[in-house]
Amino acid sequence: MDEQALLRHRGLGIASFIIAMVVLLLIFLVFGVAGALRVSGVKSPAIDVVIGLAAIALWLANLVGIGLGIAGLIDKTSKKTFPILGLVIGAGTLAISVGVVLIGIRMS
């Protein structure tokens, strides 16, 4: 029990969790804007490029968050709650968003 009391949440896991949550929110926003623009008929190659670059930037940020989550899990002096949450949310967001993009590419 004493060993458990010494463990604290560390910055790596908390950063992983925060990045995962922000990326989840922003990727949902980017896909929502892309869908709204497609339905409204306001579509141009420039808008497609901006939305694509935004999605790629969010994926890269998500990979950083996943890396921080792995580093948080490796750290033996910290609790594992936030790194695990960051990894699960980050990996799920990455998998689902890549899947949505691949489905969109197939349907085009």
C-alpha positions in Angstrom: 0.0 0.0 0.0 2.9 2.4 0.7 4.2 1.9 -2.8 0.8 2.8 -4.2 0.6 5.9 -2.1 4.0 7.1 -3.5 2.8 7.0 -7.1 1.5 10.3 -8.5 0.2 11.4 -11.9 3.0 12.7 -14.0 3.1 15.1 -16.9 3.6 12.5 -19.7 0.3 10.8 -19.0 -1.6 13.9 -18.4 -0.3 15.5 -21.6 -1.2 12.3 -23.5 -4.8 12.5 -22.2 -5.2 16.2 -23.0 -3.8 15.8 -26.5 -6.1 12.9 -27.1 -9.1 14.8 -26.0 -8.3 18.0 -28.0 -7.5 16.0 -31.1 -10.8 14.0 -30.7 -12.8 17.3 -30.5 -10.9 19.0 -33.4 -11.1 16.0 -35.7 -14.8 15.8 -35.0 -15.1 19.5 -35.9 -13.0 19.2 -39.0 -15.1 16.2 -40.3 -18.3 18.1 -39.4 -17.2 21.2 -41.3 -16.2 19.0 -44.3 -19.5 17.3 -44.3 -21.5 20.5 -44.0 -19.5 22.1 -46.9 -20.1 19.0 -49.1 -23.9 19.0 -48.3 -24.2 22.8 -48.9 -22.4 22.5 -52.3 -19.6 24.9 -51.3 -16.7 22.7 -52.5 -13.5 23.7 -54.1 -10.0 22.2 -54.4 -8.6 24.8 -52.0 -11.1 24.0 -49.3 -10.3 20.2 -49.8 -6.6 21.0 -49.3 -7.2 22.9 -46.1 -9.4 20.2 -44.6 -6.9 17.5 -45.6 -4.0 19.4 -44.1 -5.9 20.0 -40.9 -6.7 16.3 -40.7 -3.0 15.4 -41.3 -1.8 17.9 -38.7 -4.3 16.4 -36.2 -3.1 12.9 -36.9 0.5 14.0 -36.3 -0.5 15.6 -33.0 -2.3 12.4 -32.1 0.8 10.4 -32.8 2.7 12.6 -30.4 0.0 12.0 -27.8 0.2 8.3 -28.3 4.0 8.5 -27.9 3.6 10.4 -24.7 1.1 7.8 -23.5 3.6 5.0 -24.2 6.3 6.9 -22.3 3.9 7.4 -19.4 3.2 3.7 -19.3 6.9 2.9 -19.2 7.5 5.4 -16.3 7.5 3.2 -13.2 7.1 6.1 -10.8 3.7 7.3 -12.1 0.1 6.2 -12.0 -1.1 4.6 -15.2 -4.7 6.0 -15.5 -4.0 9.0 -17.7 -1.5 7.3 -20.0 -3.9 4.4 -20.6 -6.8 6.8 -21.3 -4.6 8.9 -23.6 -3.6 5.8 -25.5 -7.1 4.3 -25.8 -8.7 7.6 -26.9 -5.8 8.5 -29.2 -5.6 5.2 -30.9 -9.4 5.0 -31.3 -9.5 8.5 -32.7 -6.7 7.7 -35.1 -8.3 4.4 -36.3 -11.8 5.8 -36.7 -10.7 8.9 -38.5 -8.4 7.1 -40.9 -11.3 4.6 -41.5 -13.7 7.5 -42.3 -11.2 9.0 -44.7 -10.7 5.7 -46.5 -14.5 5.2 -46.8 -14.8 8.7 -48.1 -12.0 8.1 -50.7 -13.8 4.9 -51.8 -17.1 6.6 -52.2 -15.7 9.5 -54.3 
